[in-house]
Amino acid sequence: MTAGVRFGVIVFPGSNCDRDVVYVTRDLLHQPTRMIWHEDSDLSDVDVVVVPGGFSYGDYLRCGAIARFSPAMKAVVEHAKQGKYVLGICNGFQVLTEAGLLPGALVRNRDLHFICDRVPLRVERAELPWTQHYEPGEVITMPIAHGEGNYYADPDTLAALEDHRQILFRYCTADGKPEPGSNPNGSLRNIAGICNPEGNVLGMMPHPERASDPVLGGTDGLRLFQGLLAALGEQVEIPQLASLG
């Protein structure tokens, strides 16, 4: 048996962040990683599924609306129902909402234009596998790049997200205040990332894989992957983090 946590990264026509994720899981964290074509329905050899960013199926109809019907996503739904881990990043978050794995929807940004930036986020919970390498209330920085990242849900769904503590990341000011001016896309409640009630499915618009290599100037995203690995029994140290400070 191959040692380590086995990652599977879904590849749709139009995905463009799939290899970024593979670089982090395989090359930085040294975990066995398989790229899974959208027509593949066998995820039996995978511990963690990542649905990456990009423009799946050209974002026709709605972002993620076609991808949800792929054989791979049907297998991802079953994977999640078994309590296994699923991470959806940017377009992947949109796909997870379309597939019913997470509530709500991602709609056009408030100002109706594409945003590419680095933004501060406040960590709302720090006891889940995804967030255990952060401190509660910690402000971290991650890149965003999206045209439809405005999180929307009806009032009852928003209340349930708050009551069940499913909001993991919020857009905030540099000192951690989720104020309107710190909200880049109009997301309700400044929501940047949520999980399902069980905590094994996470969707987020910011890109942790783009904040994992010290060469890129920040590693706040790497701690998300390291926390998950620790929860699954893998302790991974990255020598270059210490050497580059």
N, C-alpha and C positions, 0 to 999 in steps of 0.2 A: 504494500500500500504506500502511495506517495505521502510523505510527511507534509504537514502544513494545512492551512485552510484553503480549500479549493474554491477559487473564484470563477464565475462565468459572466462574461460581458456580452450582452445582447447586441447584435449588429443588424440594423435595419438599412434599407436603401435610404441614404440621406444622413445616417449617423456620421458625426465628425469629431466626437470626443471619445470614441471607443478606445482608440489607441492611447489617449492620454491616461485613461483609467488603467489600461494594461501596463503602461509604464510604471505606474505607482505600485500596483499589486504584485506584478512579476519582477520588475527590475529594482525598485526601491525596497519593497518589503519581502521579496524573495518567496512569494507564495505561488503555488501552481495555479495557472490562469488559462482559461480556454475562451476563445472568442466564439460566440454561438450565433450562427446565422439565423435570421428571423423565421426560416422555414423548419428549423430543427426543434423538435418537441421533447427531446430526451435531456433532462437536467439531473438525472440520477447520480451523476458523478460530481455534483456541485454543492457546496455548502452555502455560498453567498452569491446571489445574482445582482448584477449592477445593470440598470437600464440607463444608458448614458445620454449625454446631450447631443444636440444636432437638430436635424429637420427630417424626422422619420417620414418616409413616403412623401417628402416635399411639403409636409404640413398641409396637404390638401384637406378640404372640408374644415377641420379644426386641428390644432396641434395634438397629435397623439390619437386622433379619432380612428384612423385606419390601422395604426400599429396595434391597437388593442385586440384586433381580430386575428393577428398572426398566430401560427402554431406555437411559437416561442412564448408569447405572452399568455396563452392559455396554460402552458406548462408553468409559467411564473406564478400564476394565480394559485395553482395547486401546490407549488413550492411554498408559497406564503401560508396557505391553509395548514400546512404541516408544521408551522412554527419556525420555518427556516427564514434566513435573513434576505431582505430585498432592499436595495438602495436605488432610488430614482433621482437622477440629477438633471435639472433644467428640463429639457424635452422629456427626459425620463420621468420627472415628477408629473408632467402633463399626461404622459401615457398611463401612469399609475392611477390618476384620477379618472381617466376615461375607462380604465379597466375595472373600476369599482374597488380597488384596493385601498384607496384613500378618498375621503370626502371632499366636496368642493370642486372648484374648477379654476383654471388659469386663463385669464382673459387679457385683452389688449392692454398694454401699459397705459397708465393714466394720461400721459401726454402723447400717446399714439406714435411713439418712435422707439427704435431699437436702442437699448442702453448697454454700453460696455464700460465697466468701471470696477473699482475695488471698493467694497463697502464694509462698514463695521456691522457686526451682528452681536446680539446679546444671547448667551446660552441660557435657556430657561430651565433646563433640567440637566443634571450631571450624574445621574445614577443609572442611566440606561447604558447598554453596551456601546451604543453610538457615541455617547457623550461623556463617558466615565473618565476620560483623560482631560476633561475641562473642569473648571470650577463653576458652581452655580452663579449666574450673574456676570460671568466673565465676558469681556468684549473681545471678540476676535475679528480678523479681517479676511475676507474671501472675495474673489472676483465674481462678477455677474456679467452675463451676456445674453440678453433676451429681448424679444419684442412683445411676448405675451406671458409676463410673469406676475401679473396682477391677481393675487389670490382672492377669490370670491366664494362665499358660502352664505346660505340663508341664516337668519338670526338663531334659529334652533341649533343648527350645526355648529355655529361659532360658539354658542353657549356650551355645547357638549365638548368641543375641543378644549375650552378653558376648564370645564369641570373635571375632565379626565386627564388633564395635563398633557395633551397631545401636541401642544405647540412647543417645539424644541429650539427654534431659532427665530428671533425677530430682528428686523432692521432697526438700527438705533443710532444715536449720536455717539461721538467718540468717548463720551463718559457714560454711555449705557442707557440713555433715555430714549424710549421708543416714541419720539415726537413726529408730528406730520412732516416736518422738514427733513427728517432722516429717512423718509420712506421714498425709495427711488421710483416705484412703479404704481403706487396706489393700493397695494395689498391691504385688505381689511385687517385691522388689529396689528399692522406692521408685520404680518406673518411672512417668514422666509422659508420655514421648513416645519413639517408636521410628521407625526407617526400615527400608526393605527393604534387602537386601544391596547393591543397586546405588546406593542413596542418593537415588533420584529420587522415592520415595514416603515421605511423612512423615505420621504420625498422632500427635496429642497431645490430651490432655484439657484442659489450660489454653487460654485464649482469647487469642492474640496480637493479634487484631483489637480487643479491648477494652483493650489496653495500647499503643495506637498514637497516640492524639490527646493532645497536651499538656494540653488542657482537662480530661481525665479524670485527670490527676495522675501519669501514667507512660507512658513510651514504649519500654519494654524489648521489647514485641512488634513494634514497627515495624522494629526492626533485622533481624528474621527476613525480612520482606518485602524490605527494602533489600538484604540479602545475596543473596537470590534474583535480584533485578533486576540486581545487579552481575554475577552469574554469567552472565546472559543479555545482558550488554552495555549495560544501562541504569543510568546513575549519576543518582540522584535525591536532591536536597537539599531539605530541608523548612525554609523560612525561619523558621517560627514556633518550631521547636525551639531555634534560637539565641537568638531574642528572648525566649523564656520561660525560658531556662536549664535 
